C-alpha cells in the first residue's frame, strides 16, 4: 500500500484537490482509500439513532452495517489519539492510501498553499497550479511507481 499525503491550512483547498484527484487515480485502475484528520470534535452519527444511543450508553465500538456499506465508530474514552501509523494499520489493503492532514508526519506529501504570484518560486521542488489536477495526479502516480514517467 502506497501512502501519499496532502497538508495545508484550513480552507486552503485540500479537500477540493483530493476530490478531483481520486477519480483520476481510479481511472488508472487504482484501489484508493483515504484517512482524514480532524482537529476538532466531530461526529458522523446523529442523536436519536440507535448507534448514537449505544455509544452514548458507553459502548467503546459500534458497527453499523448494511448491504451498501459499513462503518465502525470507536470512542477513545480518554485514551490518546491514535498515531497515523496506527490508523494506517487499521485500513483495508489498497493500492493508494491518501492522507489529508497529519502535516507533521513523515510521509510523502503535497503541501497546499494559496499564493498570488506572476512567476514561479525559486525552488527545486515540483510546483503545480492548485487546479492543475491532471499534472498533480500524474506526479503522484509517477512518484509511487504506478507510471514510469510524466505524460506529455
N, CA, C and O atoms as a GROMACS GRO file, in nm:
protein
  608
    1UNK      N    1   0.086  -0.117   0.000
    1UNK     CA    2   0.000   0.000   0.000
    1UNK      C    3   0.091   0.124   0.000
    1UNK      O    4   0.175   0.140   0.088
    2UNK      N    5   0.072   0.210  -0.099
    2UNK     CA    6   0.146   0.336  -0.107
    2UNK      C    7   0.066   0.443  -0.035
    2UNK      O    8  -0.056   0.446  -0.041
    3UNK      N    9   0.137   0.533   0.034
    3UNK     CA   10   0.073   0.640   0.111
    3UNK      C   11   0.120   0.773   0.056
    3UNK      O   12   0.239   0.793   0.034
    4UNK      N   13   0.025   0.865   0.034
    4UNK     CA   14   0.059   0.999  -0.012
    4UNK      C   15  -0.032   1.098   0.059
    4UNK      O   16  -0.154   1.080   0.063
    5UNK      N   17   0.028   1.204   0.116
    5UNK     CA   18  -0.048   1.299   0.196
    5UNK      C   19  -0.066   1.435   0.132
    5UNK      O   20   0.002   1.472   0.036
    6UNK      N   21  -0.161   1.507   0.187
    6UNK     CA   22  -0.193   1.645   0.148
    6UNK      C   23  -0.206   1.725   0.276
    6UNK      O   24  -0.287   1.692   0.363
    7UNK      N   25  -0.126   1.831   0.288
    7UNK     CA   26  -0.126   1.911   0.409
    7UNK      C   27  -0.147   2.057   0.372
    7UNK      O   28  -0.114   2.099   0.261
    8UNK      N   29  -0.200   2.132   0.463
    8UNK     CA   30  -0.220   2.275   0.441
    8UNK      C   31  -0.316   2.330   0.546
    8UNK      O   32  -0.379   2.255   0.620
    9UNK      N   33  -0.325   2.460   0.550
    9UNK     CA   34  -0.414   2.526   0.645
    9UNK      C   35  -0.559   2.500   0.608
    9UNK      O   36  -0.589   2.463   0.495
   10UNK      N   37  -0.647   2.518   0.702
   10UNK     CA   38  -0.790   2.505   0.680
   10UNK      C   39  -0.833   2.598   0.566
   10UNK      O   40  -0.788   2.713   0.560
   11UNK      N   41  -0.918   2.552   0.480
   11UNK     CA   42  -0.972   2.627   0.366
   11UNK      C   43  -0.866   2.659   0.260
   11UNK      O   44  -0.884   2.753   0.182
   12UNK      N   45  -0.757   2.582   0.256
   12UNK     CA   46  -0.654   2.607   0.154
   12UNK      C   47  -0.684   2.533   0.023
   12UNK      O   48  -0.618   2.558  -0.078
   13UNK      N   49  -0.782   2.444   0.023
   13UNK     CA   50  -0.820   2.373  -0.099
   13UNK      C   51  -0.786   2.225  -0.100
   13UNK      O   52  -0.797   2.161  -0.204
   14UNK      N   53  -0.746   2.169   0.014
   14UNK     CA   54  -0.706   2.028   0.021
   14UNK      C   55  -0.819   1.934  -0.022
   14UNK      O   56  -0.800   1.848  -0.108
   15UNK      N   57  -0.935   1.950   0.036
   15UNK     CA   58  -1.047   1.859   0.010
   15UNK      C   59  -1.089   1.866  -0.136
   15UNK      O   60  -1.113   1.763  -0.198
   16UNK      N   61  -1.098   1.985  -0.191
   16UNK     CA   62  -1.136   2.001  -0.332
   16UNK      C   63  -1.032   1.937  -0.423
   16UNK      O   64  -1.068   1.869  -0.519
   17UNK      N   65  -0.905   1.958  -0.393
   17UNK     CA   66  -0.799   1.897  -0.472
   17UNK      C   67  -0.809   1.745  -0.467
   17UNK      O   68  -0.806   1.679  -0.572
   18UNK      N   69  -0.819   1.688  -0.348
   18UNK     CA   70  -0.828   1.543  -0.333
   18UNK      C   71  -0.950   1.488  -0.406
   18UNK      O   72  -0.942   1.385  -0.472
   19UNK      N   73  -1.062   1.557  -0.394
   19UNK     CA   74  -1.185   1.516  -0.461
   19UNK      C   75  -1.165   1.508  -0.612
   19UNK      O   76  -1.222   1.421  -0.678
   20UNK      N   77  -1.086   1.598  -0.667
   20UNK     CA   78  -1.059   1.598  -0.811
   20UNK      C   79  -0.956   1.490  -0.850
   20UNK      O   80  -0.960   1.439  -0.962
   21UNK      N   81  -0.866   1.457  -0.760
   21UNK     CA   82  -0.762   1.358  -0.790
   21UNK      C   83  -0.813   1.214  -0.782
   21UNK      O   84  -0.770   1.130  -0.861
   22UNK      N   85  -0.902   1.186  -0.690
   22UNK     CA   86  -0.948   1.048  -0.669
   22UNK      C   87  -0.998   0.984  -0.798
   22UNK      O   88  -0.955   0.873  -0.830
   23UNK      N   89  -1.088   1.048  -0.876
   23UNK     CA   90  -1.133   0.982  -0.999
   23UNK      C   91  -1.019   0.958  -1.099
   23UNK      O   92  -1.024   0.862  -1.176
   24UNK      N   93  -0.919   1.044  -1.099
   24UNK     CA   94  -0.804   1.026  -1.189
   24UNK      C   95  -0.723   0.903  -1.149
   24UNK      O   96  -0.674   0.830  -1.235
   25UNK      N   97  -0.709   0.879  -1.020
   25UNK     CA   98  -0.639   0.758  -0.974
   25UNK      C   99  -0.722   0.633  -1.004
   25UNK      O  100  -0.668   0.532  -1.048
   26UNK      N  101  -0.852   0.640  -0.979
   26UNK     CA  102  -0.941   0.526  -1.005
   26UNK      C  103  -0.942   0.492  -1.154
   26UNK      O  104  -0.941   0.375  -1.190
   27UNK      N  105  -0.943   0.595  -1.240
   27UNK     CA  106  -0.938   0.574  -1.385
   27UNK      C  107  -0.810   0.502  -1.426
   27UNK      O  108  -0.808   0.432  -1.527
   28UNK      N  109  -0.705   0.518  -1.348
   28UNK     CA  110  -0.578   0.450  -1.375
   28UNK      C  111  -0.576   0.310  -1.312
   28UNK      O  112  -0.470   0.247  -1.305
   29UNK      N  113  -0.690   0.263  -1.267
   29UNK     CA  114  -0.702   0.126  -1.217
   29UNK      C  115  -0.660   0.107  -1.073
   29UNK      O  116  -0.642  -0.006  -1.028
   30UNK      N  117  -0.645   0.217  -0.997
   30UNK     CA  118  -0.602   0.205  -0.858
   30UNK      C  119  -0.721   0.191  -0.763
   30UNK      O  120  -0.826   0.251  -0.783
   31UNK      N  121  -0.701   0.112  -0.661
   31UNK     CA  122  -0.794   0.100  -0.550
   31UNK      C  123  -0.749   0.204  -0.448
   31UNK      O  124  -0.640   0.193  -0.392
   32UNK      N  125  -0.832   0.307  -0.424
   32UNK     CA  126  -0.792   0.424  -0.345
   32UNK      C  127  -0.873   0.432  -0.216
   32UNK      O  128  -0.994   0.412  -0.217
   33UNK      N  129  -0.805   0.461  -0.106
   33UNK     CA  130  -0.871   0.487   0.023
   33UNK      C  131  -0.816   0.617   0.080
   33UNK      O  132  -0.721   0.674   0.026
   34UNK      N  133  -0.876   0.665   0.189
   34UNK     CA  134  -0.837   0.794   0.246
   34UNK      C  135  -0.851   0.794   0.397
   34UNK      O  136  -0.945   0.738   0.452
   35UNK      N  137  -0.756   0.858   0.463
   35UNK     CA  138  -0.766   0.891   0.605
   35UNK      C  139  -0.766   1.043   0.614
   35UNK      O  140  -0.678   1.109   0.560
   36UNK      N  141  -0.866   1.098   0.683
   36UNK     CA  142  -0.874   1.243   0.702
   36UNK      C  143  -0.862   1.273   0.850
   36UNK      O  144  -0.932   1.214   0.933
   37UNK      N  145  -0.772   1.364   0.884
   37UNK     CA  146  -0.754   1.404   1.023
   37UNK      C  147  -0.843   1.524   1.052
   37UNK      O  148  -0.847   1.619   0.974
   38UNK      N  149  -0.913   1.521   1.163
   38UNK     CA  150  -0.996   1.634   1.206
   38UNK      C  151  -0.935   1.692   1.333
   38UNK      O  152  -0.901   1.618   1.425
   39UNK      N  153  -0.922   1.824   1.338
   39UNK     CA  154  -0.864   1.890   1.454
   39UNK      C  155  -0.970   1.929   1.557
   39UNK      O  156  -0.940   1.998   1.655
   40UNK      N  157  -1.091   1.888   1.535
   40UNK     CA  158  -1.199   1.928   1.624
   40UNK      C  159  -1.283   1.806   1.658
   40UNK      O  160  -1.270   1.700   1.596
   41UNK      N  161  -1.368   1.821   1.755
   41UNK     CA  162  -1.459   1.714   1.790
   41UNK      C  163  -1.557   1.698   1.675
   41UNK      O  164  -1.613   1.796   1.627
   42UNK      N  165  -1.577   1.577   1.630
   42UNK     CA  166  -1.669   1.555   1.520
   42UNK      C  167  -1.752   1.431   1.550
   42UNK      O  168  -1.714   1.348   1.633
   43UNK      N  169  -1.863   1.419   1.483
   43UNK     CA  170  -1.949   1.302   1.499
   43UNK      C  171  -2.020   1.277   1.369
   43UNK      O  172  -2.084   1.366   1.313
   44UNK      N  173  -2.010   1.155   1.319
   44UNK     CA  174  -2.080   1.120   1.195
   44UNK      C  175  -2.216   1.060   1.224
   44UNK      O  176  -2.294   1.031   1.132
   45UNK      N  177  -2.245   1.041   1.351
   45UNK     CA  178  -2.371   0.982   1.394
   45UNK      C  179  -2.465   1.093   1.439
   45UNK      O  180  -2.421   1.204   1.470
   46UNK      N  181  -2.594   1.063   1.442
   46UNK     CA  182  -2.692   1.166   1.480
   46UNK      C  183  -2.764   1.126   1.608
   46UNK      O  184  -2.799   1.010   1.628
   47UNK      N  185  -2.787   1.225   1.696
   47UNK     CA  186  -2.864   1.195   1.817
   47UNK      C  187  -2.999   1.132   1.781
   47UNK      O  188  -3.065   1.171   1.684
   48UNK      N  189  -3.038   1.034   1.860
   48UNK     CA  190  -3.164   0.965   1.837
   48UNK      C  191  -3.150   0.834   1.761
   48UNK      O  192  -3.233   0.745   1.776
   49UNK      N  193  -3.045   0.821   1.681
   49UNK     CA  194  -3.021   0.696   1.609
   49UNK      C  195  -2.974   0.589   1.708
   49UNK      O  196  -2.912   0.621   1.809
   50UNK      N  197  -3.005   0.463   1.678
   50UNK     CA  198  -2.968   0.354   1.768
   50UNK      C  199  -2.818   0.353   1.798
   50UNK      O  200  -2.778   0.341   1.913
   51UNK      N  201  -2.737   0.366   1.693
   51UNK     CA  202  -2.592   0.361   1.712
   51UNK      C  203  -2.545   0.474   1.803
   51UNK      O  204  -2.457   0.453   1.887
   52UNK      N  205  -2.601   0.592   1.788
   52UNK     CA  206  -2.566   0.706   1.873
   52UNK      C  207  -2.602   0.675   2.018
   52UNK      O  208  -2.524   0.701   2.110
   53UNK      N  209  -2.720   0.620   2.037
   53UNK     CA  210  -2.768   0.589   2.172
   53UNK      C  211  -2.678   0.483   2.237
   53UNK      O  212  -2.652   0.490   2.357
   54UNK      N  213  -2.633   0.386   2.158
   54UNK     CA  214  -2.547   0.280   2.213
   54UNK      C  215  -2.410   0.335   2.252
   54UNK      O  216  -2.355   0.297   2.356
   55UNK      N  217  -2.355   0.425   2.170
   55UNK     CA  218  -2.228   0.488   2.206
   55UNK      C  219  -2.244   0.574   2.330
   55UNK      O  220  -2.161   0.570   2.421
   56UNK      N  221  -2.353   0.653   2.334
   56UNK     CA  222  -2.378   0.740   2.448
   56UNK      C  223  -2.396   0.658   2.577
   56UNK      O  224  -2.364   0.704   2.686
   57UNK      N  225  -2.447   0.535   2.562
   57UNK     CA  226  -2.466   0.448   2.678
   57UNK      C  227  -2.335   0.389   2.728
   57UNK      O  228  -2.330   0.336   2.838
   58UNK      N  229  -2.227   0.398   2.646
   58UNK     CA  230  -2.097   0.352   2.694
   58UNK      C  231  -2.021   0.256   2.606
   58UNK      O  232  -1.910   0.217   2.641
   59UNK      N  233  -2.077   0.216   2.490
   59UNK     CA  234  -2.002   0.126   2.402
   59UNK      C  235  -1.872   0.191   2.358
   59UNK      O  236  -1.867   0.310   2.328
   60UNK      N  237  -1.766   0.111   2.354
   60UNK     CA  238  -1.638   0.159   2.303
   60UNK      C  239  -1.639   0.158   2.150
   60UNK      O  240  -1.587   0.251   2.088
   61UNK      N  241  -1.697   0.054   2.089
   61UNK     CA  242  -1.710   0.047   1.944
   61UNK      C  243  -1.853   0.009   1.907
   61UNK      O  244  -1.917  -0.072   1.974
   62UNK      N  245  -1.899   0.071   1.799
   62UNK     CA  246  -2.030   0.038   1.742
   62UNK      C  247  -2.010   0.024   1.592
   62UNK      O  248  -1.956   0.114   1.528
   63UNK      N  249  -2.055  -0.088   1.535
   63UNK     CA  250  -2.050  -0.107   1.391
   63UNK      C  251  -2.193  -0.101   1.338
   63UNK      O  252  -2.284  -0.164   1.392
   64UNK      N  253  -2.210  -0.024   1.232
   64UNK     CA  254  -2.338  -0.017   1.161
   64UNK      C  255  -2.312  -0.077   1.023
   64UNK      O  256  -2.220  -0.034   0.953
   65UNK      N  257  -2.392  -0.176   0.985
   65UNK     CA  258  -2.369  -0.246   0.859
   65UNK      C  259  -2.499  -0.260   0.781
   65UNK      O  260  -2.607  -0.278   0.838
   66UNK      N  261  -2.486  -0.252   0.649
   66UNK     CA  262  -2.600  -0.274   0.559
   66UNK      C  263  -2.548  -0.340   0.433
   66UNK      O  264  -2.430  -0.372   0.422
   67UNK      N  265  -2.636  -0.361   0.338
   67UNK     CA  266  -2.598  -0.421   0.210
   67UNK      C  267  -2.513  -0.325   0.126
   67UNK      O  268  -2.452  -0.366   0.027
   68UNK      N  269  -2.509  -0.198   0.164
   68UNK     CA  270  -2.438  -0.097   0.084
   68UNK      C  271  -2.306  -0.049   0.146
   68UNK      O  272  -2.215  -0.011   0.073
   69UNK      N  273  -2.296  -0.050   0.278
   69UNK     CA  274  -2.174  -0.001   0.343
   69UNK      C  275  -2.174  -0.043   0.489
   69UNK      O  276  -2.276  -0.088   0.543
   70UNK      N  277  -2.057  -0.027   0.553
   70UNK     CA  278  -2.047  -0.046   0.697
   70UNK      C  279  -1.949   0.056   0.752
   70UNK      O  280  -1.860   0.104   0.682
   71UNK      N  281  -1.967   0.088   0.876
   71UNK     CA  282  -1.880   0.183   0.943
   71UNK      C  283  -1.864   0.138   1.088
   71UNK      O  284  -1.959   0.092   1.150
   72UNK      N  285  -1.744   0.154   1.139
   72UNK     CA  286  -1.719   0.129   1.280
   72UNK      C  287  -1.682   0.260   1.346
   72UNK      O  288  -1.593   0.331   1.299
   73UNK      N  289  -1.750   0.293   1.453
   73UNK     CA  290  -1.719   0.413   1.530
   73UNK      C  291  -1.653   0.366   1.659
   73UNK      O  292  -1.705   0.279   1.729
   74UNK      N  293  -1.539   0.424   1.690
   74UNK     CA  294  -1.462   0.386   1.807
   74UNK      C  295  -1.447   0.507   1.898
   74UNK      O  296  -1.394   0.610   1.857
   75UNK      N  297  -1.495   0.494   2.019
   75UNK     CA  298  -1.483   0.602   2.117
   75UNK      C  299  -1.351   0.587   2.191
   75UNK      O  300  -1.321   0.479   2.241
   76UNK      N  301  -1.272   0.692   2.199
   76UNK     CA  302  -1.144   0.686   2.269
   76UNK      C  303  -1.162   0.684   2.420
   76UNK      O  304  -1.079   0.627   2.491
   77UNK      N  305  -1.266   0.745   2.470
   77UNK     CA  306  -1.296   0.745   2.613
   77UNK      C  307  -1.173   0.779   2.698
   77UNK      O  308  -1.143   0.713   2.797
   78UNK      N  309  -1.102   0.886   2.655
   78UNK     CA  310  -0.987   0.934   2.730
   78UNK      C  311  -0.854   0.877   2.687
   78UNK      O  312  -0.749   0.926   2.729
   79UNK      N  313  -0.854   0.774   2.603
   79UNK     CA  314  -0.728   0.718   2.552
   79UNK      C  315  -0.666   0.819   2.456
   79UNK      O  316  -0.737   0.902   2.399
   80UNK      N  317  -0.533   0.812   2.436
   80UNK     CA  318  -0.469   0.906   2.343
   80UNK      C  319  -0.513   0.883   2.199
   80UNK      O  320  -0.550   0.772   2.160
   81UNK      N  321  -0.508   0.991   2.121
   81UNK     CA  322  -0.542   0.981   1.978
   81UNK      C  323  -0.443   0.886   1.910
   81UNK      O  324  -0.322   0.897   1.931
   82UNK      N  325  -0.493   0.792   1.829
   82UNK     CA  326  -0.403   0.700   1.758
   82UNK      C  327  -0.312   0.777   1.662
   82UNK      O  328  -0.351   0.878   1.604
   83UNK      N  329  -0.190   0.726   1.646
   83UNK     CA  330  -0.096   0.787   1.552
   83UNK      C  331  -0.140   0.756   1.409
   83UNK      O  332  -0.224   0.668   1.387
   84UNK      N  333  -0.083   0.827   1.314
   84UNK     CA  334  -0.112   0.798   1.174
   84UNK      C  335  -0.073   0.654   1.142
   84UNK      O  336  -0.147   0.584   1.072
   85UNK      N  337   0.040   0.610   1.191
   85UNK     CA  338   0.085   0.472   1.166
   85UNK      C  339  -0.018   0.371   1.217
   85UNK      O  340  -0.046   0.272   1.150
   86UNK      N  341  -0.074   0.396   1.334
   86UNK     CA  342  -0.177   0.307   1.388
   86UNK      C  343  -0.304   0.310   1.303
   86UNK      O  344  -0.368   0.207   1.282
   87UNK      N  345  -0.339   0.428   1.253
   87UNK     CA  346  -0.458   0.440   1.168
   87UNK      C  347  -0.436   0.366   1.035
   87UNK      O  348  -0.527   0.298   0.987
   88UNK      N  349  -0.318   0.381   0.978
   88UNK     CA  350  -0.287   0.312   0.852
   88UNK      C  351  -0.300   0.162   0.870
   88UNK      O  352  -0.352   0.092   0.783
   89UNK      N  353  -0.252   0.110   0.984
   89UNK     CA  354  -0.257  -0.034   1.011
   89UNK      C  355  -0.401  -0.085   1.017
   89UNK      O  356  -0.425  -0.203   0.994
   90UNK      N  357  -0.496   0.003   1.048
   90UNK     CA  358  -0.638  -0.037   1.057
   90UNK      C  359  -0.708  -0.038   0.921
   90UNK      O  360  -0.818  -0.092   0.908
   91UNK      N  361  -0.645   0.020   0.820
   91UNK     CA  362  -0.708   0.031   0.688
   91UNK      C  363  -0.699  -0.102   0.613
   91UNK      O  364  -0.601  -0.175   0.625
   92UNK      N  365  -0.804  -0.130   0.534
   92UNK     CA  366  -0.801  -0.246   0.445
   92UNK      C  367  -0.696  -0.220   0.337
   92UNK      O  368  -0.672  -0.105   0.300
   93UNK      N  369  -0.633  -0.326   0.286
   93UNK     CA  370  -0.533  -0.307   0.180
   93UNK      C  371  -0.592  -0.233   0.059
   93UNK      O  372  -0.707  -0.254   0.022
   94UNK      N  373  -0.510  -0.148  -0.001
   94UNK     CA  374  -0.548  -0.076  -0.122
   94UNK      C  375  -0.419  -0.043  -0.196
   94UNK      O  376  -0.310  -0.064  -0.144
   95UNK      N  377  -0.431   0.008  -0.317
   95UNK     CA  378  -0.312   0.049  -0.394
   95UNK      C  379  -0.255   0.180  -0.342
   95UNK      O  380  -0.134   0.192  -0.323
   96UNK      N  381  -0.344   0.277  -0.319
   96UNK     CA  382  -0.301   0.412  -0.282
   96UNK      C  383  -0.386   0.463  -0.168
   96UNK      O  384  -0.508   0.475  -0.181
   97UNK      N  385  -0.323   0.493  -0.056
   97UNK     CA  386  -0.390   0.549   0.060
   97UNK      C  387  -0.358   0.698   0.066
   97UNK      O  388  -0.243   0.736   0.087
   98UNK      N  389  -0.459   0.781   0.048
   98UNK     CA  390  -0.442   0.926   0.058
   98UNK      C  391  -0.463   0.968   0.202
   98UNK      O  392  -0.547   0.912   0.273
   99UNK      N  393  -0.387   1.066   0.246
   99UNK     CA  394  -0.396   1.116   0.383
   99UNK      C  395  -0.416   1.266   0.378
   99UNK      O  396  -0.334   1.338   0.321
  100UNK      N  397  -0.525   1.312   0.437
  100UNK     CA  398  -0.548   1.457   0.445
  100UNK      C  399  -0.522   1.500   0.588
  100UNK      O  400  -0.586   1.452   0.682
  101UNK      N  401  -0.427   1.591   0.605
  101UNK     CA  402  -0.388   1.635   0.738
  101UNK      C  403  -0.260   1.564   0.780
  101UNK      O  404  -0.180   1.524   0.696
  102UNK      N  405  -0.243   1.547   0.910
  102UNK     CA  406  -0.122   1.484   0.964
  102UNK      C  407   0.002   1.550   0.904
  102UNK      O  408   0.096   1.482   0.863
  103UNK      N  409   0.002   1.683   0.900
  103UNK     CA  410   0.106   1.758   0.828
  103UNK      C  411   0.247   1.736   0.882
  103UNK      O  412   0.344   1.760   0.810
  104UNK      N  413   0.261   1.692   1.008
  104UNK     CA  414   0.395   1.676   1.064
  104UNK      C  415   0.445   1.532   1.056
  104UNK      O  416   0.558   1.504   1.096
  105UNK      N  417   0.364   1.441   1.005
  105UNK     CA  418   0.407   1.301   0.992
  105UNK      C  419   0.498   1.285   0.871
  105UNK      O  420   0.476   1.348   0.768
  106UNK      N  421   0.599   1.200   0.883
  106UNK     CA  422   0.699   1.185   0.776
  106UNK      C  423   0.653   1.091   0.664
  106UNK      O  424   0.701   0.978   0.651
  107UNK      N  425   0.558   1.140   0.583
  107UNK     CA  426   0.512   1.066   0.466
  107UNK      C  427   0.528   1.157   0.345
  107UNK      O  428   0.533   1.279   0.360
  108UNK      N  429   0.538   1.100   0.225
  108UNK     CA  430   0.541   1.186   0.106
  108UNK      C  431   0.412   1.267   0.102
  108UNK      O  432   0.303   1.212   0.122
  109UNK      N  433   0.424   1.396   0.077
  109UNK     CA  434   0.302   1.478   0.076
  109UNK      C  435   0.319   1.600  -0.011
  109UNK      O  436   0.429   1.645  -0.041
  110UNK      N  437   0.205   1.653  -0.051
  110UNK     CA  438   0.197   1.777  -0.125
  110UNK      C  439   0.141   1.880  -0.027
  110UNK      O  440   0.037   1.858   0.034
  111UNK      N  441   0.211   1.991  -0.013
  111UNK     CA  442   0.162   2.095   0.077
  111UNK      C  443   0.085   2.198  -0.005
  111UNK      O  444   0.133   2.246  -0.107
  112UNK      N  445  -0.033   2.230   0.041
  112UNK     CA  446  -0.125   2.317  -0.032
  112UNK      C  447  -0.116   2.459   0.025
  112UNK      O  448  -0.130   2.481   0.145
  113UNK      N  449  -0.092   2.554  -0.064
  113UNK     CA  450  -0.089   2.695  -0.027
  113UNK      C  451  -0.176   2.772  -0.126
  113UNK      O  452  -0.189   2.733  -0.241
  114UNK      N  453  -0.233   2.880  -0.081
  114UNK     CA  454  -0.294   2.976  -0.172
  114UNK      C  455  -0.191   3.086  -0.190
  114UNK      O  456  -0.142   3.143  -0.093
  115UNK      N  457  -0.157   3.116  -0.314
  115UNK     CA  458  -0.049   3.209  -0.341
  115UNK      C  459  -0.083   3.294  -0.462
  115UNK      O  460  -0.132   3.243  -0.563
  116UNK      N  461  -0.056   3.421  -0.453
  116UNK     CA  462  -0.071   3.510  -0.568
  116UNK      C  463   0.069   3.547  -0.616
  116UNK      O  464   0.146   3.609  -0.543
  117UNK      N  465   0.102   3.509  -0.738
  117UNK     CA  466   0.236   3.540  -0.791
  117UNK      C  467   0.229   3.543  -0.944
  117UNK      O  468   0.144   3.478  -1.004
  118UNK      N  469   0.319   3.619  -1.005
  118UNK     CA  470   0.323   3.623  -1.151
  118UNK      C  471   0.442   3.545  -1.205
  118UNK      O  472   0.469   3.547  -1.325
  119UNK      N  473   0.513   3.474  -1.116
  119UNK     CA  474   0.625   3.391  -1.161
  119UNK      C  475   0.644   3.276  -1.062
  119UNK      O  476   0.601   3.284  -0.947
  120UNK      N  477   0.708   3.169  -1.107
  120UNK     CA  478   0.729   3.053  -1.019
  120UNK      C  479   0.825   3.085  -0.905
  120UNK      O  480   0.904   3.179  -0.913
  121UNK      N  481   0.816   3.006  -0.799
  121UNK     CA  482   0.910   3.015  -0.688
  121UNK      C  483   1.047   2.971  -0.734
  121UNK      O  484   1.060   2.893  -0.828
  122UNK      N  485   1.149   3.022  -0.669
  122UNK     CA  486   1.286   2.974  -0.691
  122UNK      C  487   1.304   2.856  -0.594
  122UNK      O  488   1.349   2.874  -0.481
  123UNK      N  489   1.270   2.736  -0.641
  123UNK     CA  490   1.275   2.618  -0.556
  123UNK      C  491   1.299   2.495  -0.640
  123UNK      O  492   1.252   2.486  -0.753
  124UNK      N  493   1.373   2.398  -0.586
  124UNK     CA  494   1.395   2.273  -0.659
  124UNK      C  495   1.274   2.179  -0.652
  124UNK      O  496   1.270   2.078  -0.722
  125UNK      N  497   1.176   2.212  -0.568
  125UNK     CA  498   1.059   2.126  -0.553
  125UNK      C  499   0.963   2.143  -0.670
  125UNK      O  500   0.953   2.251  -0.728
  126UNK      N  501   0.892   2.036  -0.706
  126UNK     CA  502   0.791   2.048  -0.813
  126UNK      C  503   0.685   2.150  -0.772
  126UNK      O  504   0.650   2.162  -0.655
  127UNK      N  505   0.634   2.222  -0.871
  127UNK     CA  506   0.530   2.323  -0.845
  127UNK      C  507   0.414   2.301  -0.941
  127UNK      O  508   0.435   2.269  -1.058
  128UNK      N  509   0.293   2.318  -0.892
  128UNK     CA  510   0.172   2.298  -0.971
  128UNK      C  511   0.074   2.409  -0.942
  128UNK      O  512   0.074   2.466  -0.833
  129UNK      N  513  -0.010   2.439  -1.037
  129UNK     CA  514  -0.124   2.525  -1.011
  129UNK      C  515  -0.222   2.447  -0.926
  129UNK      O  516  -0.236   2.326  -0.945
  130UNK      N  517  -0.291   2.513  -0.834
  130UNK     CA  518  -0.382   2.445  -0.743
  130UNK      C  519  -0.491   2.368  -0.816
  130UNK      O  520  -0.543   2.269  -0.765
  131UNK      N  521  -0.526   2.413  -0.937
  131UNK     CA  522  -0.631   2.346  -1.013
  131UNK      C  523  -0.576   2.264  -1.131
  131UNK      O  524  -0.652   2.224  -1.220
  132UNK      N  525  -0.447   2.241  -1.132
  132UNK     CA  526  -0.386   2.158  -1.237
  132UNK      C  527  -0.394   2.012  -1.193
  132UNK      O  528  -0.292   1.947  -1.170
  133UNK      N  529  -0.519   1.962  -1.183
  133UNK     CA  530  -0.546   1.830  -1.127
  133UNK      C  531  -0.476   1.718  -1.204
  133UNK      O  532  -0.425   1.624  -1.144
  134UNK      N  533  -0.473   1.727  -1.337
  134UNK     CA  534  -0.411   1.622  -1.416
  134UNK      C  535  -0.261   1.612  -1.386
  134UNK      O  536  -0.208   1.502  -1.370
  135UNK      N  537  -0.192   1.726  -1.378
  135UNK     CA  538  -0.048   1.725  -1.352
  135UNK      C  539  -0.018   1.675  -1.211
  135UNK      O  540   0.080   1.603  -1.190
  136UNK      N  541  -0.101   1.713  -1.114
  136UNK     CA  542  -0.079   1.668  -0.976
  136UNK      C  543  -0.102   1.518  -0.966
  136UNK      O  544  -0.024   1.447  -0.903
  137UNK      N  545  -0.210   1.469  -1.027
  137UNK     CA  546  -0.237   1.325  -1.027
  137UNK      C  547  -0.122   1.249  -1.091
  137UNK      O  548  -0.078   1.146  -1.040
  138UNK      N  549  -0.073   1.301  -1.203
  138UNK     CA  550   0.038   1.237  -1.273
  138UNK      C  551   0.164   1.233  -1.185
  138UNK      O  552   0.234   1.132  -1.183
  139UNK      N  553   0.191   1.341  -1.112
  139UNK     CA  554   0.306   1.346  -1.022
  139UNK      C  555   0.297   1.235  -0.916
  139UNK      O  556   0.396   1.166  -0.890
  140UNK      N  557   0.178   1.218  -0.855
  140UNK     CA  558   0.160   1.116  -0.752
  140UNK      C  559   0.177   0.976  -0.812
  140UNK      O  560   0.242   0.890  -0.753
  141UNK      N  561   0.120   0.954  -0.931
  141UNK     CA  562   0.131   0.823  -0.998
  141UNK      C  563   0.277   0.789  -1.028
  141UNK      O  564   0.319   0.675  -1.007
  142UNK      N  565   0.352   0.885  -1.077
  142UNK     CA  566   0.494   0.862  -1.108
  142UNK      C  567   0.574   0.845  -0.979
  142UNK      O  568   0.660   0.757  -0.970
  143UNK      N  569   0.547   0.929  -0.879
  143UNK     CA  570   0.620   0.923  -0.752
  143UNK      C  571   0.613   0.784  -0.690
  143UNK      O  572   0.712   0.735  -0.636
  144UNK      N  573   0.498   0.719  -0.699
  144UNK     CA  574   0.480   0.588  -0.637
  144UNK      C  575   0.500   0.472  -0.733
  144UNK      O  576   0.475   0.357  -0.698
  145UNK      N  577   0.546   0.501  -0.855
  145UNK     CA  578   0.580   0.394  -0.948
  145UNK      C  579   0.463   0.334  -1.022
  145UNK      O  580   0.478   0.230  -1.087
  146UNK      N  581   0.345   0.397  -1.015
  146UNK     CA  582   0.232   0.348  -1.094
  146UNK      C  583   0.251   0.384  -1.241
  146UNK      O  584   0.192   0.322  -1.330
  147UNK      N  585   0.335   0.484  -1.265
  147UNK     CA  586   0.377   0.524  -1.401
  147UNK      C  587   0.527   0.546  -1.398
  147UNK      O  588   0.582   0.582  -1.294
  148UNK      N  589   0.594   0.524  -1.510
  148UNK     CA  590   0.739   0.542  -1.514
  148UNK      C  591   0.779   0.688  -1.534
  148UNK      O  592   0.873   0.735  -1.470
  149UNK      N  593   0.709   0.759  -1.621
  149UNK     CA  594   0.742   0.899  -1.648
  149UNK      C  595   0.614   0.979  -1.662
  149UNK      O  596   0.505   0.925  -1.680
  150UNK      N  597   0.630   1.109  -1.652
  150UNK     CA  598   0.516   1.200  -1.668
  150UNK      C  599   0.472   1.197  -1.815
  150UNK      O  600   0.554   1.192  -1.906
  151UNK      N  601   0.340   1.201  -1.834
  151UNK     CA  602   0.288   1.209  -1.970
  151UNK      C  603   0.310   1.349  -2.024
  151UNK      O  604   0.314   1.446  -1.947
  152UNK      N  605   0.323   1.360  -2.153
  152UNK     CA  606   0.345   1.492  -2.214
  152UNK      C  607   0.217   1.572  -2.219
  152UNK      O  608   0.216   1.685  -2.267
   0.00000   0.00000   0.00000
